[in-house]
Amino acid sequence: MDLLNTLVDKGLRRELPTREEALAVLATSDDDLLDVVAAAGRVRRQWFGRRVKLNYLVNLKSGLCPEDCSYCSQRLGSTAEILKYTWLKPDEASQAAAAGVAGGAKRVCLVASGRGPTDRDVDRVSKTIEAIKERNEGVEVCACLGLLSEGQAERLREAGADAYNHNLNTSEATYGDITTTHTYADRVDTVQKAHGAGLSACSGLIAGMGESDGDLVDVVFALRELDPDSVPVNFLIPFEGTPLAKEWNLTPQRALRILAMVRFVCPDVEVRLAGGREVHLRTLQPLALHLVNSIFLGDYLTSEGQAGRADLEMIADAGFEVEGADTATLPAHRVDAASGGCGSQGGGGCAPCGDTAGDTAGYTGQQAAGTPGARPDLVSVRRRGAGTGLAPNA
Ligand code: SF4
């Protein structure tokens, strides 16, 4: 297919596809799916070989958020029966993180619900970062605390944070439909603050919220412009008790096409398969490893993922390898650059809430659970790990 040959050539040269080319990937048929995966897989192997980076989530503070992000089980008014707890103590968070590191994770993502941290919260998280780094030599720590005020990114950097996550989630045009308590511009501002403070910026999206193909392409192009080092791709987990509980819009094939499009637009960036992979990709998860070079190990913030051991077996069975702590994730040209990023010719809740979409392009309406692809039985609220007395899944 000419389209795929063009996209592979551009991906190998780190050249931006056109918007029409990105849209055409989303519009390919199921008959062409394996060709699409193979093409994007060539781009993935060029920049990341067969390595898979493992990341581990620790939810420092769960639920009770005053913000109204429609996709989020921790939002204002959510009746989802998630765990609710306030800040974990540094040693509790460190203990949870250690389980992920022991499972092979090289990055720990510290997430807290809320609009953004107070300065006291930044102090708290700084102590947690120190505790984690002391216990786990060489581990990368990413903070995900919401909107940042002036100086907070710098303070987190000084405390040892390596990265900061704040997702754009959806296109600027549809942002107001999913959240009213803050704006798309607020989110862009925080990603820029993190980048400006020398933190590795991580920013991604949530697919399956009823957005059109054009919205998906818009947000991925906006991410490339923002130039994060890592781009998490979440697939909406429609939690009962949230406004998007009936949004079952994704199929495994659609999810793969979305990941392929992100890889073509952001060829040399850490593309991370995030929340919702078990629910939406299901038995096709191993194919996604040909597209992404990074996944979360084990559970998500408020939902349970497949067993950490099953993640490791899937990686090995598919012929990939877990990336070691001493291997740089990003290609040399990005490490050397003053700042990395999605597509420089040259990465929510705050994010991975993990929170579906028909296989048709341009879907913009609501579908009822019970439509093909709806698997509410696979949505499992997290009941173990951080904030509980049970061992974490790692
Ligand atoms: S995504 Fe973050 S800010 Fe929005 S409701 Fe969830 S926890 Fe709050």
Residues whose N, C-alpha, C, O or C-beta is under 5 A from the ligand:
A	BS01	SF4	C65 E67 D68 C69 C72 Q74 R75 S113 G114 R115 G348 G349 C350
